[in-house]
Structures are given as structure tokens and as C-alpha cells.
Amino acid sequence: MKVTILTAALAAVPASLAAPTKGHEGKTRGLDDLAKRAGLLYFGTAIDNPFSSPKAVDPKYQEIARNSHEFGQVTPANGQKWMYIEPERNVFNYTYGDAIIKPAKKNGQMRRCHNLLWHSQLPDWLTSKNYTKPELLSIMENHIKHEASYYKNECYAWDVVNEAFNEDGTLREDLWLWTIGPDYMEYAFKFARKYAGHGTKLYYNDYNIERIQNKSTAVVNLVKTFRKKGVPIDGVGLQAHFTTGSTPSYEDQLANINRFNSLGVEVALTELDVRVSLPDSPEKQAQQAKDYAASVKACKDAKNCVGVTVWDFWDPVSWVPGVFAGKGNACLWAEDFTKKPAYYAVADALRN
């Protein structure tokens, strides 16, 4: 990012936000301090492993990531996914997950664990063979048993099932649906409760469910079905991957969160970022700031939205440029580690 863009954008930041807030003991308050003061459990970030994002070894990045005043909760962006946890059948490797979880625990940061069941980032041994339903259920239970048991009492929440629905609200065609059938999610949540214990919140997690439409309604119906059948589910994760200028409004997000809360489950924004169409500009950063603030304020004002997690906080380690051509600058910190207008807008949303 060009310094001139950031400088110009910061000129629009209210003077009251230009200086960090001080706590009672004179320590600088970060976003997690503000979130807790606003009644949330945490403001957190996903952190990536150096094996997949080499820039994540940057000392300044690590310093900010481990700052519990900024981030009171940490999520492993990749290290707990199936391809890294069980790269060979019944061979488990917790190195990449532990690289995120253990320092967070040492720092007193909460942990959201991500994820137990997904259609993507699966190992070849799992996807290259056809299974019967009993065989795949056995594989699923064995995986969840080992991973959830290993991290038992280490996670505030698990994203148990990730991204199971299409945009029209139908179930995604994948290995789990083809082989086990529509009830595969019920099995996953029951296995998660059995092995993760009763102290861990069990979440369904997805993107494009932040406003009321077909996909979010499908998740509402999933929760209702689970509740009726006695399938354990405690929360719904709204990933909140947005594009500058097309983010759902504060009102739309608040109404949607409250709809889930009315079913008796908590909600969290689990992967918030707001990507920009490049090249960036002061105007785009100003809009990005408004978009971030709308989401954070909706969570803060909802009946039971427990916290916000950004999907990493530093532009150079963001997943966005590698997936969305011509998009980037989606995070709260710029390449030079300057806090962007979006950071100050989030802080303001938490204060007010």
C-alpha cells in the first residue's frame, strides 16, 4: 500500500480516535479491551502458520498477534484442518495446531478451534477412495475423537461443520453428503459433543449467511431441526467475508443475528474481513472502515453475539489476494503495520 493513500485516508479519522485509549493502569487499550468493556467475550484474530504463510514469522506480526489487549481470542487459520491433523489415515500430527494454540493459552488468550468437518483441505487418502457409509462414519468419528480429545478443554468453541450449504440453501454436494447422506452433520455434532466435552461450544460455520436470505434460512432450519431432535448445537458462526461497498447493512446484520439468537444459540462473527478492489484509495479505505464498523456494531448490539474474529489482521498474510484476483488490503493493519481507518472505526463502534 502506498503511504500517501493511508495518510490521506487517516486525515478523515476523527481526532478522538487518533490516540489510543488508556486503561485504569495506564496501559494502552486495544480492541479486545474495548470489546470486553462493551459486553462481548472477545475480539480475536485468526493466525496463520509459517508453513503456509512465511511472512507470519515477522516479529512485529507475532508481537501484535500475541497482544492480548488487541486480541483476546485466537483461531488457527489452517493448522487444525484435516489435511494437517490427519495427513495419513490414523496418523495424527498436532504440530501446526499447537503452534497457534499453545502460545495463545500461555498468553491468556481464548481459543476458537477450526474445524472438524469440511469439504475442502482434505488429505488425498480420504478423497481418493470410495467408502461405504459405515466406513466413512467410522473414519469421521475416529478423526473427531482424536482431534477433539487432544484439544479437550483447550477450546472455547469448535467449528464442527464448515460451509455445508449452497447459496440457494440446498446442501453442498461433497464426500460427506454423497456417502453418508443429509444426516452426516448430526453425526458430526454428536461425535463432537462426545469427545470435546460439555464445556466447549459447538458451532455451525458458514459464509454469506450474514443477512436474511435462502442460505441463512437453511441454517436457521438446520438449528431448528437439531433442537427438535436433541442434536447438540450451541452457536452459529457468521464468517463475514465481505467486499467494500457491498457489505450487508448494520440493520440487516442485526436482524439476522437476532433471528439466530431467538432459536437459543449464540452467534459470533468468525472470519471478518473486507476486501478492496485494487488499486486502493482513500475513498475505498473510508468505505471499508464503515463496512467493518457496521458488522462490529451489529454484533455488539445483538442479543447474544459473543465476539468478533478477524480473518488475520495484517494485509501481507491475508488469504484474499490468492483467491480473489484484483482484490486485497482486507485487514485492519497495512503492510507497514500502520493501523488503517478501519481499525479506528472498529474501536469507535465498540466504544459507542
C-alpha positions as CSV (number, residue, x, y, z in Angstrom):
1,M,0.0,0.0,0.0
2,K,1.3,3.5,-0.8
3,V,1.9,5.7,2.2
4,T,0.1,8.6,0.5
5,I,-3.1,6.6,0.4
6,L,-3.0,5.7,4.0
7,T,-2.1,9.2,5.1
8,A,-4.9,10.7,3.1
9,A,-7.4,8.2,4.5
10,L,-6.3,8.8,8.1
11,A,-7.0,12.5,7.6
12,A,-10.6,11.6,7.7
13,V,-10.3,9.8,11.1
14,P,-11.9,11.7,14.0
15,A,-9.4,13.3,16.3
16,S,-10.9,11.3,19.2
17,L,-9.8,8.1,17.5
18,A,-6.3,9.1,16.6
19,A,-4.9,8.4,20.0
20,P,-5.3,5.1,21.8
21,T,-7.5,4.8,24.8
22,K,-5.8,4.3,28.2
23,G,-6.9,1.8,30.8
24,H,-7.0,2.4,34.6
25,E,-3.4,1.4,35.0
26,G,-2.2,3.5,32.0
27,K,-1.9,0.5,29.6
28,T,-3.0,1.1,26.1
29,R,-6.4,-0.4,25.4
30,G,-6.7,-2.5,22.3
31,L,-9.7,-3.9,20.5
32,D,-10.2,-6.8,22.9
33,D,-10.2,-4.4,25.9
34,L,-12.8,-2.3,24.2
35,A,-14.9,-5.4,23.2
36,K,-15.0,-6.7,26.8
37,R,-15.9,-3.3,28.1
38,A,-18.8,-3.3,25.5
39,G,-20.1,-6.6,26.9
40,L,-18.5,-9.1,24.3
41,L,-16.4,-12.1,25.4
42,Y,-13.6,-11.2,23.0
43,F,-12.2,-9.5,19.9
44,G,-10.0,-12.0,18.2
45,T,-8.0,-12.9,15.1
46,A,-7.1,-15.9,13.1
47,I,-3.4,-16.5,12.9
48,D,-1.7,-18.5,10.2
49,N,1.2,-20.8,10.4
50,P,4.6,-20.0,8.9
51,F,4.4,-23.3,6.9
52,S,1.6,-21.8,4.8
53,S,2.3,-18.1,5.2
54,P,6.0,-17.5,5.6
55,K,5.5,-13.8,6.4
56,A,3.8,-14.9,9.6
57,V,7.2,-15.3,11.2
58,D,7.7,-11.5,11.1
59,P,8.5,-10.4,14.7
60,K,6.2,-7.4,14.5
61,Y,3.3,-9.6,13.3
62,Q,3.9,-12.1,16.1
63,E,4.1,-9.2,18.6
64,I,0.7,-7.9,17.6
65,A,-0.9,-11.4,17.3
66,R,0.2,-12.2,20.9
67,N,-1.0,-8.9,22.3
68,S,-4.0,-9.9,24.4
69,H,-5.1,-6.3,24.7
70,E,-5.8,-6.3,21.0
71,F,-6.8,-9.9,20.6
72,G,-8.3,-11.8,23.5
73,Q,-9.0,-14.8,21.3
74,V,-7.0,-16.7,18.6
75,T,-8.2,-19.1,15.9
76,P,-5.8,-21.3,13.9
77,A,-6.5,-20.3,10.3
78,N,-5.2,-23.6,8.9
79,G,-3.3,-25.7,11.4
80,Q,-6.3,-27.7,12.7
81,K,-7.8,-28.7,9.3
82,W,-8.0,-32.4,8.4
83,M,-5.1,-32.4,5.9
84,Y,-2.6,-31.3,8.5
85,I,-4.1,-33.0,11.6
86,E,-4.5,-36.5,9.9
87,P,-2.3,-36.4,6.8
88,E,-2.3,-40.2,6.7
89,R,-5.0,-42.5,7.9
90,N,-4.9,-42.8,11.7
91,V,-1.6,-40.8,11.8
92,F,-2.2,-37.6,13.7
93,N,0.0,-34.6,13.7
94,Y,-0.8,-31.7,16.1
95,T,2.3,-29.6,15.4
96,Y,0.6,-26.9,13.3
97,G,-2.4,-26.6,15.6
98,D,-0.2,-26.5,18.7
99,A,1.9,-23.7,17.1
100,I,-1.1,-21.5,17.5
101,I,-3.0,-22.9,20.4
102,K,-0.1,-23.3,22.9
103,P,1.2,-19.7,22.7
104,A,-2.4,-18.4,22.9
105,K,-3.0,-20.4,26.1
106,K,0.2,-19.1,27.6
107,N,-0.8,-15.5,26.8
108,G,-4.2,-16.0,28.4
109,Q,-6.0,-15.7,25.0
110,M,-9.2,-17.7,24.4
111,R,-9.1,-20.2,21.6
112,R,-11.7,-20.9,18.9
113,C,-10.8,-24.2,17.2
114,H,-11.3,-24.6,13.4
115,N,-12.5,-27.0,12.1
116,L,-13.6,-30.7,12.4
117,L,-15.5,-31.3,9.2
118,W,-15.3,-29.5,5.8
119,H,-15.4,-30.4,2.2
120,S,-12.1,-28.7,1.5
121,Q,-8.4,-29.2,2.5
122,L,-8.9,-32.9,2.9
123,P,-5.9,-35.4,2.6
124,D,-5.6,-37.4,-0.6
125,W,-6.0,-40.7,1.3
126,L,-9.5,-39.6,2.2
127,T,-10.7,-38.2,-1.1
128,S,-9.1,-40.8,-3.5
129,K,-11.2,-43.8,-2.4
130,N,-14.8,-44.8,-2.3
131,Y,-16.3,-45.7,1.0
132,T,-19.4,-47.3,2.3
133,K,-21.5,-45.3,4.8
134,P,-20.3,-47.3,7.8
135,E,-16.7,-47.0,6.7
136,L,-16.8,-43.2,6.3
137,L,-18.7,-42.8,9.6
138,S,-16.0,-44.7,11.3
139,I,-13.3,-42.5,9.7
140,M,-15.3,-39.4,10.7
141,E,-15.7,-40.5,14.3
142,N,-12.1,-41.6,14.6
143,H,-10.9,-38.2,13.3
144,I,-13.2,-36.2,15.6
145,K,-12.4,-38.5,18.5
146,H,-8.6,-37.9,18.2
147,E,-8.6,-34.2,17.5
148,A,-11.4,-33.1,19.8
149,S,-10.0,-35.3,22.6
150,Y,-6.5,-33.9,22.1
151,Y,-7.8,-30.3,22.4
152,K,-10.4,-31.1,25.1
153,N,-10.7,-28.1,27.5
154,E,-8.4,-26.0,25.2
155,C,-11.1,-24.5,23.0
156,Y,-13.9,-22.1,23.9
157,A,-15.6,-23.3,20.7
158,W,-15.2,-25.7,17.8
159,D,-16.4,-25.0,14.3
160,V,-17.8,-28.5,14.0
161,V,-19.2,-28.3,10.4
162,N,-18.0,-25.7,7.9
163,E,-19.7,-24.5,4.8
164,A,-22.3,-27.2,4.2
165,F,-24.8,-25.2,2.2
166,N,-25.1,-23.8,-1.3
167,E,-26.2,-20.2,-1.9
168,D,-29.8,-21.4,-2.7
169,G,-30.0,-23.2,0.7
170,T,-29.5,-26.7,-0.7
171,L,-26.8,-29.0,0.8
172,R,-23.4,-28.9,-0.9
173,E,-22.6,-32.0,-2.9
174,D,-19.5,-33.4,-1.3
175,L,-17.9,-36.6,0.1
176,W,-20.0,-36.5,3.3
177,L,-23.3,-36.0,1.6
178,W,-22.7,-38.5,-1.2
179,T,-21.6,-41.3,1.1
180,I,-23.4,-40.7,4.5
181,G,-26.5,-38.7,3.5
182,P,-28.0,-35.5,4.8
183,D,-27.7,-36.6,8.4
184,Y,-23.9,-36.5,8.3
185,M,-23.9,-33.2,10.2
186,E,-26.0,-34.7,13.0
187,Y,-23.3,-37.4,13.4
188,A,-20.5,-34.8,13.4
189,F,-22.1,-32.7,16.1
190,K,-22.9,-35.8,18.3
191,F,-19.3,-37.0,17.9
192,A,-18.0,-33.5,18.8
193,R,-20.1,-33.4,22.0
194,K,-19.0,-36.9,22.9
195,Y,-15.3,-36.2,22.6
196,A,-14.9,-32.4,23.1
197,G,-16.9,-32.4,26.3
198,H,-19.8,-30.3,27.5
199,G,-17.6,-27.2,28.3
200,T,-16.9,-26.5,24.6
201,K,-19.4,-24.6,22.4
202,L,-20.3,-26.4,19.2
203,Y,-20.8,-24.2,16.1
204,Y,-22.0,-24.4,12.6
205,N,-19.9,-22.0,10.5
206,D,-20.5,-20.6,7.0
207,Y,-20.2,-17.5,4.7
208,N,-22.9,-15.5,3.1
209,I,-25.3,-16.1,5.9
210,E,-25.0,-12.6,7.4
211,R,-28.3,-11.4,6.1
212,I,-31.7,-12.9,5.8
213,Q,-31.9,-14.9,2.6
214,N,-32.1,-18.5,1.3
215,K,-28.8,-19.7,2.7
216,S,-29.1,-18.2,6.1
217,T,-32.7,-19.5,6.3
218,A,-31.4,-23.0,5.6
219,V,-29.1,-22.7,8.6
220,V,-32.0,-21.5,10.7
221,N,-33.9,-24.6,9.7
222,L,-30.8,-26.7,10.5
223,V,-30.7,-25.3,14.0
224,K,-34.5,-25.8,14.4
225,T,-34.1,-29.5,13.3
226,F,-31.2,-30.1,15.6
227,R,-33.1,-28.6,18.5
228,K,-36.1,-30.7,17.8
229,K,-34.0,-33.9,17.6
230,G,-31.8,-33.1,20.5
231,V,-28.7,-32.8,18.4
232,P,-26.2,-30.6,20.3
233,I,-25.5,-27.2,18.8
234,D,-24.5,-24.1,20.7
235,G,-23.7,-21.5,18.1
236,V,-23.7,-20.2,14.5
237,G,-20.6,-18.6,13.1
238,L,-21.1,-15.9,10.5
239,Q,-17.8,-15.8,8.6
240,A,-18.4,-12.2,7.3
241,H,-16.1,-12.2,4.3
242,F,-17.2,-9.0,2.6
243,T,-16.3,-6.7,-0.3
244,T,-16.0,-3.0,0.3
245,G,-19.3,-1.2,-0.6
246,S,-21.4,-4.3,-0.7
247,T,-21.4,-5.4,3.0
248,P,-24.8,-6.0,4.5
249,S,-26.1,-3.0,6.4
250,Y,-26.0,-2.8,10.2
251,E,-29.7,-3.2,10.3
252,D,-29.7,-6.3,8.1
253,Q,-26.9,-8.0,10.1
254,L,-28.5,-7.2,13.4
255,A,-31.9,-8.6,12.4
256,N,-30.2,-11.8,11.1
257,I,-28.1,-12.2,14.3
258,N,-31.2,-11.8,16.4
259,R,-33.0,-14.3,14.3
260,F,-30.4,-16.9,15.2
261,N,-30.4,-15.8,18.9
262,S,-34.2,-16.3,19.1
263,L,-33.5,-20.0,18.4
264,G,-31.5,-20.3,21.6
265,V,-28.0,-20.3,20.0
266,E,-25.2,-17.8,20.3
267,V,-23.6,-16.1,17.3
268,A,-20.1,-14.9,16.6
269,L,-18.5,-13.2,13.6
270,T,-15.8,-15.7,12.9
271,E,-13.8,-14.6,9.9
272,L,-14.4,-10.9,9.3
273,D,-12.5,-9.1,6.6
274,V,-13.5,-6.6,4.0
275,R,-11.6,-6.8,0.7
276,V,-10.9,-3.9,-1.6
277,S,-10.8,-3.7,-5.4
278,L,-7.2,-2.7,-6.2
279,P,-5.7,-0.2,-6.6
280,D,-6.7,1.1,-3.2
281,S,-7.7,4.7,-2.5
282,P,-8.6,7.0,0.5
283,E,-12.2,6.7,-0.6
284,K,-12.1,2.9,-0.6
285,Q,-10.5,2.9,2.8
286,A,-13.1,5.2,4.2
287,Q,-15.9,2.9,2.9
288,Q,-14.0,-0.2,4.2
289,A,-14.0,1.5,7.7
290,K,-17.7,2.0,7.5
291,D,-18.2,-1.7,6.5
292,Y,-16.1,-3.0,9.3
293,A,-17.9,-0.8,11.8
294,A,-21.4,-1.9,10.7
295,S,-20.5,-5.6,11.3
296,V,-18.9,-5.0,14.7
297,K,-21.7,-2.7,15.9
298,A,-24.3,-5.3,14.8
299,C,-22.6,-7.9,16.9
300,K,-22.2,-5.6,19.9
301,D,-25.8,-4.6,19.8
302,A,-27.3,-8.1,19.2
303,K,-29.0,-10.2,21.9
304,N,-26.2,-12.8,22.1
305,C,-23.4,-12.2,19.7
306,V,-20.4,-13.2,21.8
307,G,-17.4,-11.9,19.8
308,V,-15.7,-10.9,16.6
309,T,-12.8,-12.6,14.9
310,V,-11.0,-11.0,12.0
311,W,-9.5,-13.5,9.5
312,D,-6.0,-12.3,10.2
313,F,-5.2,-8.7,10.8
314,W,-2.2,-7.8,8.5
315,D,-2.6,-7.4,4.7
316,P,0.5,-9.4,3.6
317,V,-0.8,-12.6,5.2
318,S,-4.4,-12.2,4.1
319,W,-5.9,-15.1,2.1
320,V,-7.8,-12.7,-0.2
321,P,-5.3,-11.9,-3.0
322,G,-4.6,-15.6,-3.5
323,V,-8.3,-16.3,-4.0
324,F,-9.9,-13.1,-5.5
325,A,-8.0,-11.7,-8.4
326,G,-7.6,-7.9,-8.2
327,K,-8.7,-7.8,-4.6
328,G,-6.7,-7.2,-1.4
329,N,-6.0,-4.9,1.5
330,A,-8.7,-6.6,3.5
331,C,-7.3,-6.3,7.0
332,L,-7.0,-3.8,9.8
333,W,-3.2,-3.3,9.6
334,A,-1.5,-2.2,6.5
335,E,1.7,-3.7,5.1
336,D,3.9,-1.3,7.1
337,F,1.9,-2.2,10.3
338,T,0.1,1.1,10.3
339,K,-3.4,0.8,11.7
340,K,-5.9,1.6,8.9
341,P,-9.0,3.8,9.2
342,A,-11.0,0.5,9.6
343,Y,-9.2,-0.2,12.9
344,Y,-10.2,3.1,14.3
345,A,-13.8,2.7,13.0
346,V,-14.0,-0.7,14.8
347,A,-12.7,0.8,18.0
348,D,-15.3,3.6,17.7
349,A,-18.1,1.0,17.1
350,L,-17.0,-0.8,20.3
351,R,-16.9,2.4,22.3
352,N,-20.3,3.7,21.3
